[in-house]
Amino acid sequence: MEITIGRDKQFADSKRKYQIKVDGKKLTTISIDEQKTISLPANAKKIIATIDWGMSNEIDISTLASGNTLLVRNSFSHFSWIPFVSLYYSLFNRKKYLTIDKVQ
């Protein structure tokens, strides 16, 4: 199955790549404002995005159809004006540092 995965243009993490992992194994990386079409292994179950200590929600691959588009975002970029918000997500909310959403 092939899906498209993209990443918005956001200031947070703009110089760093996010890793896309399927069942815990690195499949590819994605840079800022990039979009890739990737092929998922036939027996794949979960897909997540990570950056160092931070990670995203898991997406169950069985809920996807070939041709779906996923968008990876930094969860706190719309709160970047609040002091220490990145520190909060890094230390206390690392499993929600990133989000993956299906694009309709």
C-alpha positions in Angstrom: 0.0 0.0 0.0 1.2 3.5 -0.8 0.4 6.6 1.2 1.6 10.2 1.0 3.1 11.8 4.1 3.7 15.5 4.4 5.0 18.1 6.8 3.9 21.7 7.2 6.1 24.7 7.1 6.5 25.5 10.8 9.1 27.4 12.7 9.6 24.8 15.4 12.1 22.1 14.4 12.5 23.7 11.0 16.1 22.7 10.7 15.5 19.1 11.7 14.0 16.0 10.1 11.3 13.9 11.5 11.7 10.1 11.4 8.8 8.1 10.1 8.7 4.7 11.7 6.5 1.7 10.9 6.2 -0.9 13.7 9.2 0.7 15.4 11.6 0.6 12.4 12.7 3.7 10.6 11.2 3.8 7.1 12.1 7.4 6.0 12.7 10.9 7.2 10.8 14.0 6.2 12.0 17.6 6.2 10.1 20.9 6.6 7.6 21.6 3.8 8.2 18.2 2.2 5.8 15.6 0.9 6.7 12.0 0.1 4.9 9.0 -1.3 6.0 5.9 0.6 5.2 2.2 0.3 4.2 0.4 3.5 5.1 -3.2 4.1 2.3 -5.6 3.6 2.2 -6.8 7.3 2.6 -3.3 8.8 0.4 -2.4 11.8 1.4 1.1 13.2 3.0 4.3 11.9 4.5 7.1 14.1 6.7 10.1 13.7 9.6 10.8 16.0 12.3 13.4 16.7 14.9 12.5 19.3 12.9 12.2 22.6 9.5 13.3 21.1 7.0 11.3 19.2 3.5 11.4 17.7 0.3 9.6 18.2 0.2 6.1 16.5 -1.9 5.6 13.4 -3.3 2.2 12.9 -2.5 1.3 9.3 -5.6 -0.9 9.0 -7.6 2.4 9.0 -5.8 3.7 6.0 -6.5 3.2 2.3 -3.9 3.3 -0.5 -3.5 6.9 -1.6 -4.4 8.4 1.8 -2.4 11.5 2.9 -1.0 12.0 6.4 0.3 15.3 7.7 2.9 15.5 10.5 3.0 18.6 12.6 4.7 19.9 15.7 2.0 20.0 18.4 2.9 23.2 20.1 3.8 25.5 17.1 0.6 27.5 17.5 1.6 28.1 21.1 5.2 29.1 20.4 4.7 32.6 21.7 4.2 31.2 25.2 7.5 31.0 27.1 8.8 27.5 27.9 6.1 25.7 26.0 8.7 23.7 24.0 10.4 22.7 27.3 7.0 21.5 28.7 6.4 19.3 25.7 10.0 18.0 25.8 9.9 17.1 29.4 6.3 16.3 30.4 4.4 15.6 27.2 6.9 14.0 24.9 4.4 11.4 23.5 2.4 14.4 22.1 5.3 16.4 20.8 4.2 15.7 17.3 0.9 14.8 15.7 -0.1 12.9 12.7 -3.4 13.6 11.1 -5.3 12.2 8.1 -5.9 14.8 5.5 -9.4 14.7 4.1 
